Amino acid sequence: MDSTLVRNNANQATTGSGARIGSYWLSGRRGRRVREALLAYVFLFPAFLIISIFGLFPLLFAAYESTLRGLNRIVGPYDGLGNYVRAIDNLTYVLAFWVAAACLFLAVRSVMTGSQTAREKGETFWSWSWPGVFIGLGIGVAVAYIFRLLPLMLDIPSQLRGAQNTGVRFRQLMFEAWLDGGVQQAFWGSLVLLVVGIALYLIIERAAGHTHHANYMGPFIAATVLLLVAASLGWLTWTEIQKAYAEALEAGEGLEIWSQIVTISAGFFLLLIAWWLWDGADEQLSDYAMVARLGAAAVLLVGGWVLIGELPRIIAQGDKEWWVGLQATVWYSVGTVPTQLAISLLLAALLFQDLRGKGFFRIVYFIPYVAPFVGTAAIFRILFSNRPNAPINSFIGAFGGSSLQWLNEPTGLFQLLLGNSVTLPTWAAGPSLALVVIMIYGVWTYIGFNTVVFMAGLGSIPRTVYEAAAIDGAGRWAQFRHVTLPLLSPTIYFLTLYSVIGTFKAFNHIFVLRTAAALGSTDTASVVIFQAFKRDTRFGYASALAILLLLIILILTYVNNRIASKRVFYG
Amino acid sequence: MASMTTTPTKPTSFSLSVGRGLAYLVLIVGAVVALTPFLYTVSVSLMNLTEATGGEFLPSTPHWENYARAWNDARFSLFFMNSVKLVIITLVGELAFCILAAYAFARMEFPGKTFLFSLLLATLMLPEAVTWVPNFITVSWLGRISPIPWINNWPALTIPFMAHAFGIFLLRQFFQQIPNELWDSAQIDGAGHLRYLMRIIVPLSKAPIMTLALFGFIGSWNALAWPILVTTTPEWRPISYGLLAFLDESGSQFHLQMAGSVITILPILVVYFFTQRTFLEGIASSGLKG
């Protein structure tokens, strides 16, 4: 960063001025670094203040809120995993158990990879564990401090109501909250741990001398925090299960939480093994691959059978609205993402030719994406209205079809196609026709965005590759299949991930396009969360649902990354 | 990946095995599908009530007065101005804070840089739905303790959106590409970081800053879920919410609803047409690197 000139100046300044501490910190090369760091923190402060309060803190806050019960109450009585149990019944325990296990696994892996890199570079590793563990524990206790202070702080406005001198009273109440025994304990505990950790860090850094050794504190901090999460989640699950059993015993009912945990875990485990076998088969010789594939299929069948036997019973016990919402989300995702990616890849490939007016087309395709969606959704409401003389219905009428209910139709698509002769089970009936209209809207909106990104991806493929392929006699289709697609795979991967996550987050247009007549068949996960919050004012429950949605998105991202690491070609 | 710039390359021999005519056909169908809803909207917005509900495709005589009626019935003079104010407040904060933070990440050295940056990227994963309940509580709490209320007021609608990972990331990518020599010569001329940022970096980064501003404009104009949560009175209600409320109130007065839609859509489209080149390039490059 520094220019050589500056560095020379700095060196001159440091020589002979080590005695006075003030000048040691504020002048010279070191002083320049300190001042730059301080200025950087000043630059970062406003952005990080806002992002911490409204972007990072909400995760902790939602986790906290999701353990509380009550209607229209911010700080309700503690309810453990109760909200989750209401949403997905006993699947909660399975999920909590596996999230804890995953945290444990990630903690171990973080340390293992760290030690491996250190060994390869021949650097010290384990001595970093001291500051790492202390700082990790410090962070954990700091979270406990927040959780203890939070309910007290949230209570202040209600105590302030009607008070005369609010400013003074507020400061007084804040101070009282901060002086609370538990809060103080956690605060000083966390401070001591952090200070000890930083002191150890400085000692080890000094001991390492001026040779630039990498800092391996990160893996240890991450591992400690993950272990703390795993431990508290494991403890929570354990106590909650005990409590559930005790309650069941009192009511004279039998409970099968443990057996359910075992069977469902086994089911998912078998599915994983099947995937692993199938995936490994690619690298094997043909005979073995055949056996591996057959084995995978068998394991898949058994695992699927176990899950099909167990899951619907649990789903029937959970919140029906939430399950319908998840189903709608999955339908929406499956229905829109491949369609919009395929269409926009086609459009981008066509536009990438030397065509007249390609700039014009690009601008036009992008309009639905930038146009405010309440406005465009209002258009779709009228286009797909259920009146017989609405545009789409009269279009169908012109071909002799009968008009449809569109946005007011709660019946599943496949059911509609089959007619009334057969009645499909709800899960097989497909997305409701109303949801299909929303899918059409989604595709219509996002094609432009995908096309623009695809065009940029196509532009980054070097011409020479095509020329080489042409010399080798590759036709245009072969060029597209064997040159364009592999070289475009990073873009395809990025857009897939972005769109899948986007569909799981989708809210706005779905909220505008939902009708009462569709009977909630269009309500995706986000809409269900919104209704639980706004309509039912169940703060804790909405938070629990949101955390579940976040978990789903995290799992999707992870799976996507795993697939991408194998299939994406970063030329 | 680094070479993925968006400079349009001249296609030479490469073209797909589709006839040129067929290609145009597909592209034109695509354009028609993209545009027809808008044209239909404009058409309906000029009809009278019987034509609008009768499924006509073109008005017999254009009823321009629909726009005035929709403007009054939907109280757009309030909501439109609200949105304009909210957009301006959000954009000022967003640009200032994101530029400063992006500069710190791109050009300055400080302890914890990698950690803070990964923390920033982690917020990209968080779905909006997770933030609704906590942020609503935070905002009402802040409103109770601060001199001005936050709920039903501009702070709740703007301050949470004044800094975000996407903006910082977008600008940082661009700031990093600016050659280091400029910083060296600026230092020799005695400029510090702040002056260098304001005099050199910002003027050089008009394109990404404009992209960010447009995204902020669209995001603020489109905001729906959050305004529904934090406004209970129309006083500060933005236009999207205003239009949605109007759609629900006005029954089957499609001509007025469509006039309202056009009024909502038009400002965005005007801004988009004037900035589309920068904007599309910005999306292409940010999208690829995101």
Contacts between the chains, C-beta under 8 A, distances in Angstrom:
chain1	res1	chain2	res2	distance
A	1	B	107	7.5
A	1	B	108	7.9
A	1	B	109	6.0
A	1	B	180	7.6
A	1	B	183	7.7
A	3	B	183	7.9
A	3	B	184	4.1
A	3	B	187	6.4
A	3	B	188	7.7
A	5	B	184	7.7
A	5	B	188	7.0
A	6	B	187	6.2
A	33	B	109	6.9
A	36	B	108	5.6
A	36	B	109	6.1
A	36	B	110	6.9
A	36	B	193	7.4
A	37	B	108	7.6
A	37	B	109	6.9
A	37	B	110	3.8
A	37	B	111	6.3
A	39	B	108	7.0
A	39	B	193	5.7
A	39	B	194	7.8
A	40	B	104	4.3
A	40	B	108	4.0
A	40	B	109	7.5
A	40	B	110	4.0
A	40	B	113	8.0
A	41	B	104	7.9
A	41	B	110	6.5
A	43	B	100	4.2
A	43	B	101	6.3
A	43	B	103	6.1
A	43	B	104	4.0
A	43	B	108	7.3
A	43	B	193	7.8
A	44	B	100	7.3
A	44	B	101	5.2
A	44	B	104	5.0
A	44	B	105	7.9
A	44	B	116	7.0
A	46	B	96	7.5
A	46	B	97	4.6
A	46	B	100	6.9
A	46	B	101	7.8
A	46	B	162	7.8
A	46	B	163	6.8
A	47	B	97	4.3
A	47	B	98	6.5
A	47	B	100	6.7
A	47	B	101	3.7
A	47	B	163	3.8
A	47	B	168	6.4
A	48	B	101	7.1
A	48	B	116	7.2
A	48	B	163	7.6
A	50	B	97	6.8
A	50	B	159	6.7
A	50	B	160	6.8
A	50	B	162	5.4
A	50	B	163	4.2
A	51	B	120	6.8
A	51	B	123	6.1
A	51	B	163	5.3
A	51	B	164	7.0
A	51	B	165	7.0
A	53	B	138	6.3
A	53	B	160	7.8
A	54	B	131	6.7
A	54	B	135	5.5
A	54	B	138	7.2
A	54	B	159	7.8
A	54	B	160	4.0
A	55	B	123	4.2
A	55	B	126	6.6
A	55	B	131	7.2
A	55	B	164	7.1
A	55	B	165	7.3
A	56	B	119	6.8
A	56	B	122	7.6
A	56	B	123	6.0
A	57	B	134	6.9
A	57	B	138	7.4
A	58	B	126	7.1
A	58	B	130	6.0
A	58	B	131	4.2
A	58	B	134	3.8
A	58	B	135	5.8
A	58	B	138	7.8
A	59	B	126	6.3
A	59	B	130	6.4
A	61	B	133	7.8
A	61	B	134	3.6
A	61	B	137	7.2
A	61	B	138	7.4
A	62	B	130	5.2
A	62	B	131	7.7
A	62	B	133	6.2
A	62	B	134	5.2
A	65	B	133	5.9
A	65	B	134	6.6
A	65	B	137	7.6
A	74	B	137	5.5
A	153	B	141	7.3
A	154	B	137	6.9
A	154	B	141	6.6
A	156	B	141	7.8
A	156	B	144	7.7
A	156	B	145	7.2
A	157	B	140	7.6
A	157	B	141	6.1
A	157	B	144	3.7
A	157	B	145	6.9
A	160	B	144	6.5
A	160	B	145	7.6
A	170	B	145	5.5
A	218	B	115	7.5
A	343	B	30	7.8
A	346	B	26	7.0
A	347	B	26	7.4
A	347	B	27	6.8
A	347	B	30	5.6
A	349	B	16	5.6
A	350	B	16	7.0
A	350	B	18	7.0
A	350	B	23	4.7
A	350	B	26	5.9
A	350	B	27	5.7
A	351	B	27	6.9
A	352	B	11	6.2
A	352	B	14	7.8
A	353	B	11	5.9
A	353	B	14	7.6
A	353	B	15	4.2
A	353	B	16	6.9
A	353	B	20	7.8
A	353	B	23	6.5
A	354	B	10	7.3
A	354	B	11	4.8
A	354	B	15	7.1
A	355	B	20	7.6
A	355	B	23	6.8
A	355	B	24	7.3
A	355	B	27	7.5
A	361	B	27	5.3
A	361	B	30	7.3
A	361	B	31	6.0
A	362	B	280	6.4
A	363	B	273	7.6
A	363	B	276	5.3
A	363	B	280	7.6
A	364	B	31	4.7
A	364	B	34	5.5
A	364	B	35	6.2
A	365	B	30	6.4
A	365	B	31	7.1
A	365	B	34	5.5
A	366	B	272	7.8
A	366	B	276	7.3
A	366	B	280	6.5
A	367	B	34	6.1
A	367	B	35	7.1
A	367	B	38	7.1
A	367	B	269	6.9
A	367	B	272	7.4
A	368	B	34	5.6
A	368	B	37	7.8
A	370	B	218	6.0
A	370	B	268	5.8
A	370	B	269	7.2
A	370	B	272	4.9
A	371	B	38	7.5
A	371	B	265	5.0
A	371	B	268	6.2
A	371	B	269	6.5
A	372	B	218	7.6
A	372	B	221	5.7
A	372	B	222	5.1
A	372	B	239	7.8
A	372	B	240	6.3
A	372	B	264	5.2
A	372	B	265	5.7
A	372	B	268	5.7
A	373	B	222	6.0
A	373	B	224	8.0
A	374	B	222	7.3
A	374	B	224	6.4
A	374	B	240	4.4
A	374	B	243	4.9
A	374	B	244	5.4
A	374	B	247	7.9
A	374	B	261	7.8
A	374	B	264	6.5
A	375	B	41	8.0
A	375	B	243	6.6
A	375	B	260	7.9
A	375	B	261	4.0
A	375	B	262	7.5
A	375	B	264	4.2
A	375	B	265	4.2
A	376	B	37	6.7
A	376	B	261	7.5
A	376	B	265	7.2
A	378	B	243	6.9
A	378	B	247	5.5
A	378	B	257	5.8
A	378	B	258	7.3
A	378	B	260	7.5
A	378	B	261	4.6
A	379	B	37	4.7
A	379	B	38	7.4
A	379	B	40	7.0
A	379	B	41	5.0
A	379	B	258	7.2
A	379	B	261	6.1
A	380	B	37	7.1
A	381	B	247	7.2
A	382	B	44	6.9
A	382	B	254	5.4
A	382	B	257	7.2
A	382	B	258	7.0
A	383	B	37	6.4
A	383	B	40	7.0
A	387	B	53	7.5
A	387	B	55	7.1
A	389	B	53	8.0
A	389	B	54	6.2
A	389	B	55	3.0
A	390	B	55	6.2
A	391	B	40	6.6
A	391	B	55	7.0
A	391	B	57	7.6
A	394	B	55	5.5
A	444	B	33	7.1
A	444	B	34	7.3
A	444	B	37	7.7
A	447	B	30	7.7
A	447	B	34	7.6
A	448	B	34	7.1
A	449	B	283	7.0
A	449	B	287	7.6
A	452	B	280	5.5
A	452	B	283	5.6
A	452	B	284	5.4
A	452	B	287	7.3
A	453	B	283	7.0
A	453	B	284	6.0
A	453	B	287	4.1
A	453	B	288	6.5
A	455	B	284	6.8
A	456	B	4	7.1
A	456	B	6	4.9
A	456	B	284	3.4
A	456	B	285	6.7
A	456	B	287	6.9
A	456	B	288	5.5
A	457	B	4	7.6
A	457	B	288	6.5
A	459	B	4	8.0
A	459	B	5	8.0
A	459	B	6	6.1
A	459	B	7	7.3
A	459	B	8	6.4
A	459	B	9	5.5
A	460	B	3	6.5
A	460	B	4	4.0
A	460	B	5	7.4
A	460	B	288	7.6
A	463	B	9	6.6
A	463	B	12	6.2
A	463	B	14	7.3
A	466	B	13	7.0
A	466	B	14	4.7
A	467	B	12	7.9
A	467	B	13	7.1
A	470	B	13	6.2
A	475	B	17	6.8
A	476	B	15	6.9
A	476	B	16	5.4
A	476	B	17	3.8
A	477	B	16	7.7
A	477	B	17	5.4
A	479	B	14	7.1
A	480	B	16	6.1
A	490	B	1	7.1
A	490	B	288	7.9
A	491	B	288	6.5
A	494	B	287	7.2
A	494	B	288	6.9
A	494	B	290	6.7
A	495	B	287	7.9
A	498	B	287	7.8
A	498	B	290	7.1
A	504	B	127	7.1
A	505	B	127	4.5
A	505	B	128	6.2
A	505	B	129	7.0
A	507	B	128	6.8
A	507	B	129	7.1
A	507	B	224	7.8
A	507	B	225	5.4
A	508	B	222	6.9
A	508	B	224	4.8
A	508	B	225	6.5
A	511	B	224	6.7
A	511	B	225	7.0
A	512	B	224	7.4
A	512	B	244	6.1
A	512	B	247	7.8
A	525	B	129	7.4
A	526	B	127	7.2
A	526	B	128	7.5
A	526	B	129	4.8
A	529	B	129	4.6
A	529	B	132	7.1
A	530	B	129	7.2
A	530	B	132	6.9
A	530	B	225	6.3
A	533	B	132	5.8
A	533	B	133	5.7
A	533	B	136	7.7
A	533	B	229	7.5
A	534	B	228	6.7
A	534	B	229	6.3
A	539	B	133	5.3
A	539	B	137	7.4
A	542	B	132	7.1
A	542	B	133	5.3
A	543	B	130	7.9
A	543	B	133	4.8
A	543	B	134	7.4
A	545	B	129	7.8
A	546	B	127	7.2
A	546	B	129	4.6
A	546	B	130	4.2
A	546	B	132	7.1
A	546	B	133	6.9
A	547	B	130	6.8
A	549	B	127	5.8
A	549	B	129	5.7
A	549	B	130	7.1
A	550	B	125	7.7
A	550	B	126	6.8
A	550	B	127	6.0
A	550	B	130	5.3
A	553	B	125	6.7
A	553	B	127	6.0
A	554	B	125	6.9
A	557	B	125	6.9
A	570	B	1	6.7
